[in-house]
Protein backbone atom coordinates (compact mmCIF):
# COMPACT_ATOMS: atom_id res chain seq x y z
CA UNK A 1 0.00 0.00 0.00
CA UNK A 2 1.39 3.39 -1.02
CA UNK A 3 2.13 5.85 1.79
CA UNK A 4 -0.09 8.89 1.98
CA UNK A 5 1.39 12.33 1.52
CA UNK A 6 1.59 14.80 4.41
CA UNK A 7 -1.24 17.01 3.03
CA UNK A 8 -3.47 13.92 2.72
CA UNK A 9 -2.78 12.96 6.33
CA UNK A 10 -3.49 16.50 7.54
CA UNK A 11 -6.73 16.60 5.56
CA UNK A 12 -7.85 13.27 7.01
CA UNK A 13 -7.05 14.40 10.55
CA UNK A 14 -8.85 17.72 10.16
CA UNK A 15 -11.89 16.10 8.53
CA UNK A 16 -12.20 13.54 11.32
CA UNK A 17 -11.83 16.25 13.96
CA UNK A 18 -14.36 18.48 12.22
CA UNK A 19 -16.96 15.71 12.09
CA UNK A 20 -16.28 14.79 15.72
CA UNK A 21 -16.63 18.42 16.86
CA UNK A 22 -19.76 18.99 14.75
CA UNK A 23 -21.53 15.91 16.13
CA UNK A 24 -20.66 16.91 19.69
CA UNK A 25 -21.72 20.54 19.08
CA UNK A 26 -25.13 19.56 17.70
CA UNK A 27 -25.90 16.46 19.73
CA UNK A 28 -23.70 16.72 22.84
CA UNK A 29 -26.87 17.40 24.83
CA UNK A 30 -30.53 17.17 23.90
CA UNK A 31 -30.84 20.94 23.60
CA UNK A 32 -27.38 21.74 22.18
CA UNK A 33 -28.66 22.75 18.74
CA UNK A 34 -31.40 24.90 20.30
CA UNK A 35 -28.89 26.84 22.39
CA UNK A 36 -26.85 27.64 19.28
CA UNK A 37 -29.73 29.83 18.08
CA UNK A 38 -31.19 30.78 21.44
CA UNK A 39 -28.12 32.45 22.96
CA UNK A 40 -27.64 35.17 20.29
CA UNK A 41 -31.41 35.51 19.87
CA UNK A 42 -31.91 36.29 23.58
CA UNK A 43 -29.19 38.96 23.44
CA UNK A 44 -30.73 40.51 20.32
CA UNK A 45 -34.27 40.59 21.72
CA UNK A 46 -33.08 42.06 25.03
CA UNK A 47 -31.06 44.82 23.35
CA UNK A 48 -33.88 45.64 20.92
CA UNK A 49 -36.32 45.84 23.85
CA UNK A 50 -33.92 48.08 25.76
CA UNK A 51 -33.46 50.49 22.86
CA UNK A 52 -37.19 50.50 22.05
CA UNK A 53 -37.99 51.32 25.67
CA UNK A 54 -35.99 54.54 25.39
CA UNK A 55 -37.71 55.29 22.05
CA UNK A 56 -34.65 55.02 19.81
CA UNK A 57 -35.93 54.25 16.32
CA UNK A 58 -32.62 55.09 14.63
CA UNK A 59 -29.06 54.69 15.92
CA UNK A 60 -26.63 57.05 14.17
CA UNK A 61 -28.38 56.70 10.81
CA UNK A 62 -29.36 53.02 10.86
CA UNK A 63 -32.53 51.25 12.03
CA UNK A 64 -32.24 50.27 15.70
CA UNK A 65 -33.12 46.61 15.15
CA UNK A 66 -30.60 46.25 12.31
CA UNK A 67 -27.92 48.02 14.34
CA UNK A 68 -28.46 45.72 17.32
CA UNK A 69 -28.68 42.48 15.33
CA UNK A 70 -25.64 43.10 13.13
CA UNK A 71 -23.49 44.26 16.04
CA UNK A 72 -24.39 41.34 18.28
CA UNK A 73 -23.93 38.68 15.62
CA UNK A 74 -20.59 40.20 14.60
CA UNK A 75 -19.43 40.18 18.23
CA UNK A 76 -20.58 36.57 18.62
CA UNK A 77 -18.49 35.65 15.59
CA UNK A 78 -15.44 36.73 17.57
CA UNK A 79 -16.49 35.56 21.03
CA UNK A 80 -17.72 32.10 20.15
CA UNK A 81 -14.68 31.41 18.00
CA UNK A 82 -12.31 32.68 20.69
CA UNK A 83 -13.86 30.96 23.70
CA UNK A 84 -14.82 27.64 22.12
CA UNK A 85 -11.52 27.20 20.28
CA UNK A 86 -9.60 28.22 23.40
CA UNK A 87 -10.91 25.10 25.17
CA UNK A 88 -10.31 22.76 22.22
CA UNK A 89 -7.03 21.38 23.54
CA UNK A 90 -8.45 20.58 26.98
CA UNK A 91 -11.50 18.93 25.43
CA UNK A 92 -9.46 16.65 23.16
CA UNK A 93 -6.66 15.48 25.43
CA UNK A 94 -7.61 11.83 24.93
CA UNK A 95 -6.94 11.92 21.19
CA UNK A 96 -3.34 13.11 21.51
CA UNK A 97 -2.27 9.49 21.72
CA UNK A 98 -2.42 9.56 17.91
CA UNK A 99 0.94 10.89 16.76
CA UNK A 100 -0.59 12.53 13.68
CA UNK A 101 -2.67 14.84 15.87
CA UNK A 102 -1.21 18.01 17.35
CA UNK A 103 -2.86 20.40 19.84
CA UNK A 104 -2.92 23.16 17.23
CA UNK A 105 -5.07 20.96 14.97
CA UNK A 106 -7.88 20.93 17.53
CA UNK A 107 -7.83 24.73 17.83
CA UNK A 108 -7.86 25.30 14.07
CA UNK A 109 -10.66 22.82 13.42
CA UNK A 110 -12.88 24.04 16.26
CA UNK A 111 -12.39 27.65 15.15
CA UNK A 112 -13.40 26.70 11.60
CA UNK A 113 -16.50 24.93 12.92
CA UNK A 114 -17.54 27.89 15.06
CA UNK A 115 -17.08 30.29 12.17
CA UNK A 116 -19.21 28.09 9.93
CA UNK A 117 -21.92 27.76 12.59
CA UNK A 118 -22.03 31.51 13.22
CA UNK A 119 -22.44 32.20 9.50
CA UNK A 120 -25.27 29.67 9.38
CA UNK A 121 -26.93 31.10 12.49
CA UNK A 122 -26.58 34.65 11.14
CA UNK A 123 -28.25 33.67 7.87
CA UNK A 124 -31.14 32.02 9.75
CA UNK A 125 -31.66 35.04 12.03
CA UNK A 126 -31.34 37.52 9.16
CA UNK A 127 -33.91 35.53 7.18
CA UNK A 128 -36.24 35.56 10.19
CA UNK A 129 -35.77 39.30 10.63
CA UNK A 130 -36.39 39.90 6.93
CA UNK A 131 -39.65 37.94 7.12
CA UNK A 132 -40.56 40.04 10.17
CA UNK A 133 -40.16 43.17 8.05
CA UNK A 134 -36.63 44.35 8.84
CA UNK A 135 -34.41 45.68 6.06
CA UNK A 136 -31.63 43.14 6.50
CA UNK A 137 -30.18 43.03 3.00
CA UNK A 138 -26.62 44.42 3.18
CA UNK A 139 -25.75 47.30 0.89
CA UNK A 140 -22.20 45.92 0.54
CA UNK A 141 -22.14 42.14 1.17
CA UNK A 142 -18.39 41.88 0.54
CA UNK A 143 -17.70 44.52 3.21
CA UNK A 144 -19.85 42.62 5.69
CA UNK A 145 -18.10 39.32 4.90
CA UNK A 146 -14.73 41.04 5.19
CA UNK A 147 -15.62 42.38 8.64
CA UNK A 148 -16.92 39.00 9.81
CA UNK A 149 -13.82 37.24 8.50
CA UNK A 150 -11.62 39.75 10.32
CA UNK A 151 -13.50 39.09 13.56
CA UNK A 152 -13.24 35.32 13.02
CA UNK A 153 -9.51 35.67 12.40
CA UNK A 154 -9.24 37.73 15.58
CA UNK A 155 -11.03 34.97 17.48
CA UNK A 156 -8.70 32.35 15.99
CA UNK A 157 -5.59 34.30 16.98
CA UNK A 158 -6.96 34.85 20.47
CA UNK A 159 -7.69 31.12 20.81
CA UNK A 160 -4.26 30.05 19.55
CA UNK A 161 -2.59 32.15 22.22
CA UNK A 162 -4.93 31.50 25.12
CA UNK A 163 -5.25 27.75 24.51
CA UNK A 164 -1.56 27.47 25.39
CA UNK A 165 -2.11 29.48 28.57
CA UNK A 166 -5.16 27.48 29.67
CA UNK A 167 -3.34 24.19 29.04
CA UNK A 168 -0.21 25.13 30.96
CA UNK A 169 -1.82 27.31 33.65
CA UNK A 170 -5.04 25.82 34.98
CA UNK A 171 -6.53 29.06 36.35
CA UNK A 172 -5.94 31.05 33.16
CA UNK A 173 -9.22 29.96 31.55
CA UNK A 174 -11.38 31.56 34.25
CA UNK A 175 -9.42 34.81 34.14
CA UNK A 176 -9.62 34.99 30.33
CA UNK A 177 -13.35 34.26 30.43
CA UNK A 178 -13.86 37.22 32.75
CA UNK A 179 -12.25 39.51 30.17
CA UNK A 180 -15.13 38.87 27.75
CA UNK A 181 -17.57 40.73 30.00
CA UNK A 182 -15.90 44.17 29.77
CA UNK A 183 -15.01 43.49 26.13
CA UNK A 184 -18.74 43.09 25.41
CA UNK A 185 -19.32 46.66 26.59
CA UNK A 186 -16.26 48.43 25.19
CA UNK A 187 -16.67 47.00 21.68
CA UNK A 188 -19.74 49.10 20.92
CA UNK A 189 -22.24 46.25 21.10
CA UNK A 190 -24.82 48.13 23.17
CA UNK A 191 -23.96 51.77 22.47
CA UNK A 192 -22.63 53.65 19.42
CA UNK A 193 -18.95 54.51 19.72
CA UNK A 194 -19.43 57.68 17.68
CA UNK A 195 -21.41 59.14 20.61
CA UNK A 196 -18.55 58.62 23.05
CA UNK A 197 -16.67 61.89 23.73
CA UNK A 198 -12.93 62.29 23.31
CA UNK A 199 -10.45 61.21 24.57
CA UNK A 200 -12.40 58.09 25.62
CA UNK A 201 -13.37 57.32 22.02
CA UNK A 202 -9.71 57.00 21.04
CA UNK A 203 -9.12 54.65 23.95
CA UNK A 204 -12.02 52.43 22.90
CA UNK A 205 -10.69 52.29 19.34
CA UNK A 206 -7.57 50.55 20.62
CA UNK A 207 -9.85 47.51 20.79
CA UNK A 208 -9.71 45.84 17.34
CA UNK A 209 -13.07 44.09 17.83
CA UNK A 210 -14.80 47.49 17.84
CA UNK A 211 -13.48 48.16 14.31
CA UNK A 212 -15.01 44.91 13.07
CA UNK A 213 -18.44 45.72 14.49
CA UNK A 214 -18.42 49.20 13.00
CA UNK A 215 -17.35 47.87 9.59
CA UNK A 216 -20.10 45.23 9.60
CA UNK A 217 -22.77 47.82 10.39
CA UNK A 218 -21.45 50.19 7.74
CA UNK A 219 -21.59 47.34 5.22
CA UNK A 220 -25.31 46.96 5.88
CA UNK A 221 -26.13 50.63 5.44
CA UNK A 222 -23.99 53.39 3.87
CA UNK A 223 -26.07 55.84 5.93
CA UNK A 224 -24.58 54.47 9.14
CA UNK A 225 -22.41 57.10 10.83
CA UNK A 226 -19.45 54.92 11.72
CA UNK A 227 -16.96 56.15 14.27
CA UNK A 228 -14.14 58.25 12.87
CA UNK A 229 -10.95 56.23 12.74
CA UNK A 230 -12.54 52.87 11.95
CA UNK A 231 -10.03 50.69 10.10
CA UNK A 232 -10.30 47.11 8.89
CA UNK A 233 -6.55 47.20 8.30
CA UNK A 234 -6.06 47.66 12.04
CA UNK A 235 -8.35 44.71 12.76
CA UNK A 236 -6.59 42.41 10.28
CA UNK A 237 -3.14 43.56 11.36
CA UNK A 238 -3.92 42.86 15.01
CA UNK A 239 -5.55 39.52 14.16
CA UNK A 240 -2.66 38.30 12.00
CA UNK A 241 -0.17 39.29 14.70
CA UNK A 242 -2.09 37.17 17.20
CA UNK A 243 -2.31 34.26 14.74
CA UNK A 244 1.45 34.20 14.11
CA UNK A 245 2.19 34.62 17.82
CA UNK A 246 -0.26 31.84 18.64
CA UNK A 247 1.23 29.48 16.04
CA UNK A 248 4.71 30.15 17.42
CA UNK A 249 3.52 29.34 20.95
CA UNK A 250 1.78 26.20 19.71
CA UNK A 251 5.02 24.95 18.12
CA UNK A 252 7.13 25.93 21.14
CA UNK A 253 4.94 24.21 23.73
CA UNK A 254 3.47 21.36 21.64
CA UNK A 255 5.19 18.59 23.61
CA UNK A 256 4.26 20.04 27.00
CA UNK A 257 0.66 20.52 25.93
CA UNK A 258 0.38 16.89 24.85
CA UNK A 259 2.00 15.55 28.00
CA UNK A 260 0.49 17.94 30.56
Residue frames relative to the residue before (quaternion, step in Angstrom):
aa qw qx qy qz dx dy dz
X 1.0000 0.0000 0.0000 0.0000 0.00 0.00 0.00
X 0.4427 -0.7076 0.4859 0.2593 3.58 -0.82 1.02
X 0.4805 -0.6615 0.4948 0.2945 3.57 -1.07 0.76
X 0.4462 -0.6843 0.5086 0.2720 3.53 -1.07 0.77
X 0.5153 -0.6329 0.4810 0.3202 3.54 -1.17 0.63
X 0.6727 -0.5059 0.3577 0.4045 3.56 -1.27 0.37
X 0.6505 0.4987 -0.3405 0.4606 3.67 0.89 -0.77
X 0.6399 0.5242 -0.3315 0.4537 3.61 1.03 -0.74
X 0.6421 0.5112 -0.3216 0.4722 3.57 1.03 -0.77
X 0.6505 0.5161 -0.3140 0.4603 3.57 0.94 -0.90
X 0.6484 0.5192 -0.3141 0.4598 3.57 0.96 -0.88
X 0.6595 0.5083 -0.3111 0.4582 3.58 0.92 -0.86
X 0.6491 0.5139 -0.3101 0.4674 3.57 0.99 -0.86
X 0.6904 0.4771 -0.2876 0.4615 3.57 0.83 -0.95
X 0.6426 0.5197 -0.3315 0.4552 3.60 0.98 -0.77
X 0.6573 0.5010 -0.3113 0.4690 3.58 0.95 -0.86
X 0.6530 0.5078 -0.3102 0.4685 3.58 0.98 -0.85
X 0.6455 0.5346 -0.3198 0.4418 3.56 0.95 -0.90
X 0.6715 0.4859 -0.2949 0.4755 3.58 0.91 -0.90
X 0.6340 0.5292 -0.3231 0.4622 3.57 1.01 -0.81
X 0.6839 0.4791 -0.2808 0.4732 3.59 0.89 -0.97
X 0.6528 0.5239 -0.3213 0.4429 3.60 0.96 -0.83
X 0.6532 0.5058 -0.3154 0.4669 3.59 0.93 -0.87
X 0.6701 0.4872 -0.3037 0.4705 3.57 0.94 -0.88
X 0.6495 0.5342 -0.3195 0.4366 3.61 0.99 -0.83
X 0.7405 0.4100 -0.2270 0.4817 3.58 0.96 -0.86
X 0.8306 0.2146 -0.0633 0.5099 3.56 0.94 -0.86
X 0.3129 0.7710 -0.5007 0.2388 3.59 1.23 0.37
X 0.7550 0.0441 -0.0405 0.6530 3.55 1.19 -0.67
X 0.6778 -0.5157 0.3312 0.4060 3.56 -1.23 0.33
X 0.7704 0.3262 -0.1777 0.5182 3.58 1.11 -0.60
X 0.2966 0.7962 -0.4930 0.1872 3.61 1.24 0.26
X 0.7002 0.4681 -0.2890 0.4550 3.60 0.82 -0.93
X 0.6043 0.5471 -0.3603 0.4536 3.60 1.14 -0.57
X 0.6716 0.5140 -0.3032 0.4392 3.58 0.92 -0.90
X 0.5454 0.6171 -0.3978 0.4043 3.59 1.14 -0.52
X 0.7311 0.3810 -0.2101 0.5255 3.57 1.02 -0.86
X 0.6669 0.5622 -0.3117 0.3768 3.55 0.95 -0.91
X 0.6369 0.5625 -0.3445 0.3990 3.59 0.91 -0.85
X 0.7214 0.3901 -0.2829 0.4974 3.67 0.67 -0.90
X 0.6171 0.5602 -0.3583 0.4207 3.60 1.05 -0.68
X 0.6355 0.5233 -0.3276 0.4636 3.60 0.97 -0.80
X 0.6509 0.5067 -0.3157 0.4690 3.59 0.95 -0.85
X 0.6626 0.5120 -0.3075 0.4519 3.58 0.93 -0.89
X 0.6725 0.4949 -0.2993 0.4619 3.59 0.86 -0.96
X 0.6540 0.5148 -0.3200 0.4527 3.59 0.94 -0.86
X 0.6886 0.4722 -0.2945 0.4650 3.60 0.86 -0.91
X 0.6345 0.5141 -0.3360 0.4693 3.60 1.01 -0.74
X 0.6366 0.5169 -0.3232 0.4724 3.60 1.01 -0.79
X 0.6533 0.5287 -0.3110 0.4438 3.57 0.96 -0.90
X 0.7026 0.4557 -0.2679 0.4763 3.57 0.90 -0.93
X 0.6261 0.5260 -0.3356 0.4677 3.59 1.09 -0.65
X 0.6267 0.5609 -0.3338 0.4256 3.57 1.05 -0.78
X 0.7264 0.3666 -0.2397 0.5297 3.59 1.11 -0.60
X 0.4947 -0.7194 0.3825 0.3022 3.56 1.33 0.50
X 0.3628 0.6937 -0.5305 0.3250 3.56 0.82 1.03
X 0.1405 -0.8143 0.5605 0.0559 3.57 -0.26 1.26
X 0.7724 0.1624 -0.0902 0.6073 3.56 1.17 -0.66
X 0.1461 -0.7555 0.6314 0.0962 3.56 -1.14 0.70
X 0.8179 -0.2541 0.0842 0.5092 3.54 -0.43 1.35
X 0.8223 -0.3153 0.1105 0.4607 3.54 0.69 1.18
X 0.7234 0.3672 -0.2333 0.5361 3.61 1.22 -0.05
X 0.6124 -0.5641 0.4043 0.3785 3.57 -1.13 0.70
X 0.5819 -0.6334 0.3901 0.3288 3.57 -0.91 0.97
X 0.6771 0.5004 -0.2999 0.4486 3.59 0.85 -0.97
X 0.6548 0.5002 -0.3097 0.4745 3.59 0.98 -0.83
X 0.6327 0.5442 -0.3183 0.4497 3.57 0.97 -0.90
X 0.6916 0.4792 -0.2734 0.4661 3.56 0.88 -0.99
X 0.6916 0.4921 -0.2936 0.4397 3.59 0.81 -0.97
X 0.6786 0.4856 -0.3026 0.4605 3.59 0.83 -0.94
X 0.6722 0.5106 -0.3026 0.4426 3.58 0.89 -0.89
X 0.6812 0.4883 -0.2912 0.4612 3.57 0.91 -0.89
X 0.6792 0.4770 -0.3049 0.4672 3.59 0.87 -0.86
X 0.6223 0.5205 -0.3447 0.4722 3.60 1.07 -0.66
X 0.6571 0.4962 -0.3168 0.4707 3.60 0.95 -0.81
X 0.6447 0.5173 -0.3201 0.4630 3.59 1.02 -0.77
X 0.5621 0.5784 -0.3930 0.4416 3.59 1.12 -0.53
X 0.6876 0.4474 -0.2738 0.5021 3.57 0.98 -0.81
X 0.7293 0.4784 -0.2769 0.4034 3.58 0.65 -1.11
X 0.6763 0.4832 -0.3105 0.4612 3.58 0.85 -0.87
X 0.6379 0.5148 -0.3315 0.4671 3.57 0.97 -0.79
X 0.6853 0.5019 -0.2869 0.4429 3.57 0.86 -1.00
X 0.7551 0.4184 -0.2347 0.4468 3.58 0.69 -1.06
X 0.6747 0.4807 -0.3106 0.4661 3.60 0.93 -0.79
X 0.6896 0.4648 -0.2889 0.4743 3.59 0.91 -0.87
X 0.5689 0.5984 -0.3825 0.4147 3.59 1.13 -0.56
X 0.7421 0.4012 -0.2145 0.4922 3.59 1.04 -0.78
X 0.3911 0.7582 -0.4589 0.2484 3.60 1.26 0.06
X 0.6532 0.5190 -0.3298 0.4418 3.59 0.94 -0.82
X 0.6642 0.5031 -0.3025 0.4629 3.58 0.89 -0.93
X 0.6980 0.4911 -0.2784 0.4406 3.58 0.97 -0.83
X 0.7685 0.3462 -0.1775 0.5080 3.61 1.18 -0.42
X 0.2050 0.8162 -0.5173 0.1554 3.57 1.15 0.55
X 0.6572 0.5601 -0.3191 0.3906 3.58 0.93 -0.87
X 0.6943 0.4876 -0.2867 0.4450 3.60 1.10 -0.57
X 0.5137 0.6610 -0.4196 0.3509 3.60 1.24 -0.05
X 0.4596 0.6543 -0.4605 0.3855 3.56 1.26 0.12
X 0.6130 0.5019 -0.3476 0.5015 3.59 1.23 -0.36
X 0.4180 -0.7557 0.4453 0.2366 3.57 -0.53 1.18
X 0.6071 0.5699 -0.3650 0.4165 3.61 1.16 -0.46
X 0.6924 0.4916 -0.2606 0.4592 3.58 1.20 -0.52
X 0.1212 -0.7840 0.6077 0.0372 3.55 -0.85 1.04
X 0.6420 -0.5343 0.3695 0.4072 3.62 -1.13 0.48
X 0.6341 0.5458 -0.3441 0.4262 3.59 0.98 -0.78
X 0.5777 0.5925 -0.3803 0.4130 3.60 1.10 -0.60
X 0.6653 0.5138 -0.3111 0.4434 3.58 0.93 -0.88
X 0.6456 0.5168 -0.3199 0.4623 3.58 1.04 -0.78
X 0.6712 0.5068 -0.2982 0.4513 3.58 0.87 -0.96
X 0.6915 0.4791 -0.2903 0.4560 3.58 0.86 -0.93
X 0.6710 0.4805 -0.3212 0.4644 3.60 0.89 -0.83
X 0.6199 0.5293 -0.3488 0.4625 3.61 1.02 -0.67
X 0.6425 0.5140 -0.3211 0.4689 3.59 0.98 -0.82
X 0.6493 0.5167 -0.3160 0.4600 3.58 0.97 -0.83
X 0.6783 0.4916 -0.2998 0.4564 3.58 0.88 -0.90
X 0.6315 0.5229 -0.3346 0.4645 3.57 1.04 -0.71
X 0.6461 0.5130 -0.3093 0.4730 3.56 1.00 -0.85
X 0.6717 0.5006 -0.3007 0.4559 3.59 0.90 -0.91
X 0.6655 0.4995 -0.3165 0.4553 3.60 0.95 -0.80
X 0.6111 0.5221 -0.3525 0.4792 3.60 1.09 -0.62
X 0.6558 0.5118 -0.3015 0.4659 3.57 0.96 -0.88
X 0.6645 0.4974 -0.2978 0.4714 3.57 0.92 -0.93
X 0.6386 0.5303 -0.3249 0.4532 3.59 0.98 -0.84
X 0.6499 0.5137 -0.3165 0.4622 3.58 0.94 -0.86
X 0.6498 0.5114 -0.3159 0.4653 3.60 0.98 -0.86
X 0.7002 0.4620 -0.2774 0.4684 3.61 0.86 -0.93
X 0.6301 0.5147 -0.3380 0.4730 3.59 1.04 -0.69
X 0.6355 0.5173 -0.3270 0.4709 3.58 1.02 -0.79
X 0.6508 0.5084 -0.3132 0.4689 3.58 0.99 -0.82
X 0.6617 0.4990 -0.3035 0.4703 3.58 0.98 -0.82
X 0.6341 0.5248 -0.3290 0.4629 3.57 1.05 -0.76
X 0.6500 0.4975 -0.3136 0.4813 3.59 1.00 -0.77
X 0.6410 0.5213 -0.3117 0.4692 3.57 1.17 -0.62
X 0.6277 -0.5664 0.3254 0.4235 3.58 1.25 -0.29
X 0.5080 0.6456 -0.4316 0.3726 3.60 1.24 0.09
X 0.4339 -0.6801 0.5306 0.2602 3.56 -1.14 0.70
X 0.1279 0.8442 -0.4985 0.1501 3.54 0.27 1.31
X 0.4418 0.6393 -0.4977 0.3854 3.56 1.09 0.68
X 0.3786 -0.7590 0.4747 0.2351 3.63 -0.49 1.11
X 0.4856 -0.6586 0.4957 0.2912 3.54 -1.07 0.79
X 0.7840 0.1152 -0.0451 0.6083 3.58 1.12 -0.72
X 0.2189 -0.8254 0.5048 0.1269 3.62 0.15 1.26
X 0.6389 0.5347 -0.3390 0.4370 3.60 0.98 -0.76
X 0.6356 0.5212 -0.3303 0.4639 3.59 1.04 -0.74
X 0.6396 0.5163 -0.3201 0.4711 3.57 1.04 -0.80
X 0.6678 0.4917 -0.2984 0.4725 3.59 0.90 -0.91
X 0.6292 0.5355 -0.3310 0.4559 3.57 1.05 -0.74
X 0.6574 0.5001 -0.3041 0.4746 3.58 1.00 -0.85
X 0.6660 0.4954 -0.3052 0.4667 3.59 0.94 -0.87
X 0.6412 0.5119 -0.3299 0.4669 3.58 1.00 -0.76
X 0.6338 0.5283 -0.3274 0.4605 3.58 1.02 -0.77
X 0.6623 0.4897 -0.2993 0.4816 3.58 1.01 -0.80
X 0.6251 0.5154 -0.3386 0.4785 3.60 1.06 -0.71
X 0.6542 0.5078 -0.3098 0.4671 3.57 0.94 -0.88
X 0.6171 0.5308 -0.3336 0.4755 3.57 1.08 -0.70
X 0.6520 0.5055 -0.3072 0.4743 3.58 0.99 -0.83
X 0.6343 0.5270 -0.3247 0.4632 3.59 1.01 -0.80
X 0.6717 0.4920 -0.3021 0.4643 3.58 0.86 -0.92
X 0.6233 0.5350 -0.3230 0.4700 3.55 1.01 -0.84
X 0.6897 0.4865 -0.2813 0.4567 3.59 0.89 -0.95
X 0.6280 0.5420 -0.3438 0.4401 3.60 0.97 -0.77
X 0.6846 0.4682 -0.2802 0.4833 3.57 1.01 -0.80
X 0.7521 0.4319 -0.2360 0.4382 3.56 0.71 -1.09
X 0.5706 0.5828 -0.3983 0.4198 3.62 1.13 -0.44
X 0.6052 0.5281 -0.3505 0.4817 3.58 1.14 -0.57
X 0.6697 0.5054 -0.2994 0.4543 3.56 0.91 -0.93
X 0.6915 0.4781 -0.2932 0.4552 3.60 0.86 -0.89
X 0.6427 0.5198 -0.3247 0.4597 3.59 1.14 -0.59
X 0.7549 0.3921 -0.2041 0.4844 3.56 0.95 -0.88
X 0.7598 0.2179 -0.1272 0.5992 3.59 1.18 -0.57
X 0.3922 -0.7873 0.4228 0.2182 3.57 -0.21 1.27
X 0.7220 0.4583 -0.2568 0.4503 3.61 0.96 -0.83
X 0.4813 0.7062 -0.4264 0.2963 3.59 1.23 -0.25
X 0.6132 0.5856 -0.3567 0.3922 3.60 1.01 -0.75
X 0.6683 0.4929 -0.3063 0.4654 3.59 0.93 -0.85
X 0.6548 0.5071 -0.3182 0.4614 3.58 0.96 -0.82
X 0.6613 0.4984 -0.3092 0.4676 3.60 0.95 -0.85
X 0.6272 0.5459 -0.3323 0.4452 3.58 1.03 -0.79
X 0.6375 0.5346 -0.3240 0.4503 3.57 1.05 -0.74
X 0.6000 0.5830 -0.3610 0.4121 3.60 1.12 -0.57
X 0.5989 0.5960 -0.3604 0.3952 3.59 1.14 -0.57
X 0.5900 0.5872 -0.3738 0.4091 3.59 1.13 -0.52
X 0.7135 0.3945 -0.2858 0.5036 3.66 0.71 -0.86
X 0.6014 0.5705 -0.3652 0.4237 3.59 1.08 -0.65
X 0.5797 0.5869 -0.3566 0.4387 3.58 1.15 -0.68
X 0.7280 0.4381 -0.2385 0.4702 3.57 0.97 -0.87
X 0.7440 0.4263 -0.2471 0.4514 3.60 0.88 -0.86
X 0.5890 0.5800 -0.3766 0.4182 3.61 1.23 0.03
X 0.5391 -0.6447 0.3970 0.3689 3.59 1.24 0.01
X 0.3060 0.7663 -0.5108 0.2414 3.58 1.12 0.59
X 0.8242 0.2419 -0.0919 0.5038 3.58 0.84 -0.96
X 0.7722 0.1637 -0.1655 0.5912 3.60 1.24 0.15
X 0.5129 -0.6607 0.4486 0.3148 3.62 -1.04 0.70
X 0.4529 -0.7133 0.4679 0.2592 3.56 -0.77 1.04
X 0.6017 0.5866 -0.3608 0.4046 3.58 1.12 -0.60
X 0.6527 0.4995 -0.3138 0.4755 3.61 1.24 -0.33
X 0.5470 0.6067 -0.4047 0.4109 3.59 1.25 -0.13
X 0.4062 -0.7326 0.4827 0.2557 3.64 -0.73 0.96
X 0.5376 -0.5829 0.4963 0.3536 3.53 -1.30 0.34
X 0.6089 -0.1282 -0.7779 -0.0879 1.64 -2.23 1.13
X 0.4205 0.7425 -0.4508 0.2621 3.60 1.28 -0.04
X 0.5945 0.5767 -0.3681 0.4224 3.59 1.10 -0.65
X 0.6479 0.5108 -0.3193 0.4662 3.58 0.97 -0.82
X 0.6319 0.5286 -0.3346 0.4576 3.58 1.01 -0.74
X 0.6684 0.5022 -0.3025 0.4579 3.58 0.94 -0.88
X 0.6605 0.5180 -0.3088 0.4472 3.58 1.08 -0.66
X 0.4808 0.6216 -0.4577 0.4159 3.58 1.24 0.11
X 0.6065 0.5404 -0.3332 0.4786 3.55 1.29 -0.41
X 0.3535 -0.7750 0.4752 0.2206 3.65 -0.40 1.12
X 0.5718 0.5993 -0.3897 0.4025 3.61 1.11 -0.56
X 0.6066 0.5687 -0.3502 0.4312 3.59 1.05 -0.74
X 0.6314 0.5332 -0.3326 0.4544 3.60 1.02 -0.73
X 0.6478 0.5212 -0.3195 0.4546 3.58 1.02 -0.76
X 0.6554 0.5087 -0.3142 0.4615 3.58 0.95 -0.83
X 0.6600 0.5047 -0.3080 0.4635 3.56 0.93 -0.87
X 0.6598 0.5099 -0.3097 0.4568 3.60 0.97 -0.84
X 0.6377 0.5234 -0.3311 0.4580 3.59 1.01 -0.77
X 0.6687 0.4911 -0.3016 0.4698 3.59 0.93 -0.85
X 0.6472 0.5068 -0.3231 0.4689 3.58 0.99 -0.78
X 0.6265 0.5451 -0.3346 0.4454 3.59 1.08 -0.63
X 0.6551 0.4980 -0.3125 0.4745 3.58 1.15 -0.52
X 0.8127 0.0172 0.0055 0.5824 3.58 1.02 -0.67
X 0.3686 -0.7352 0.5215 0.2272 3.62 -0.67 1.04
X 0.5926 0.5741 -0.3616 0.4341 3.60 1.26 -0.24
X 0.5046 0.6614 -0.4232 0.3590 3.56 1.26 -0.26
X 0.3192 -0.7541 0.5493 0.1666 3.57 -0.83 1.02
X 0.1400 -0.8254 0.5448 0.0473 3.53 0.21 1.33
X 0.6081 -0.5705 0.4081 0.3717 3.52 -1.20 0.58
X 0.5080 -0.6394 0.4831 0.3157 3.56 -1.04 0.79
X 0.7438 0.3641 -0.2806 0.4853 3.55 -0.84 0.97
X 0.4175 0.7007 -0.4763 0.3284 3.59 1.26 0.05
X 0.0668 0.8101 -0.5746 0.0958 3.57 -0.86 0.96
X 0.3298 -0.7336 0.5620 0.1930 3.55 -0.72 1.10
X 0.5686 0.5887 -0.3844 0.4270 3.59 1.14 -0.53
X 0.6332 0.5207 -0.3270 0.4701 3.58 1.03 -0.76
X 0.6452 0.5209 -0.3151 0.4616 3.58 0.97 -0.88
X 0.7062 0.4556 -0.2726 0.4684 3.60 0.80 -0.99
X 0.6321 0.5348 -0.3362 0.4488 3.58 1.02 -0.74
X 0.6577 0.4974 -0.2951 0.4827 3.56 0.98 -0.90
X 0.6689 0.5161 -0.2986 0.4439 3.57 0.92 -0.96
X 0.6801 0.4843 -0.2985 0.4624 3.59 0.88 -0.91
X 0.6015 0.5486 -0.3533 0.4609 3.59 1.09 -0.65
X 0.6640 0.4920 -0.2968 0.4785 3.57 0.98 -0.87
X 0.6339 0.5377 -0.3338 0.4446 3.59 0.99 -0.83
X 0.6954 0.4618 -0.2838 0.4719 3.60 0.82 -0.95
X 0.6290 0.5145 -0.3327 0.4784 3.59 1.05 -0.73
X 0.6638 0.5131 -0.2985 0.4549 3.56 0.96 -0.89
X 0.6507 0.5052 -0.3187 0.4688 3.59 0.97 -0.82
X 0.6334 0.5241 -0.3315 0.4629 3.58 1.02 -0.76
X 0.6600 0.4950 -0.3040 0.4764 3.59 0.98 -0.82
X 0.6253 0.5424 -0.3356 0.4496 3.57 1.03 -0.78
X 0.6672 0.4817 -0.2986 0.4833 3.59 0.97 -0.83
X 0.6703 0.5237 -0.3034 0.4294 3.57 0.91 -0.94
X 0.8133 0.2623 -0.1158 0.5063 3.59 0.87 -0.90
X 0.2626 0.8087 -0.4966 0.1746 3.60 1.22 0.35
X 0.6883 0.4875 -0.2933 0.4501 3.59 0.83 -0.94
X 0.6662 0.4959 -0.3017 0.4682 3.59 0.95 -0.84
X 0.6518 0.5145 -0.3210 0.4554 3.57 1.02 -0.73
X 0.6561 0.4930 -0.3159 0.4761 3.59 1.05 -0.64
X 0.7588 0.4041 -0.2068 0.4672 3.56 0.97 -0.83
X 0.4638 0.7189 -0.4338 0.2827 3.61 1.22 -0.35
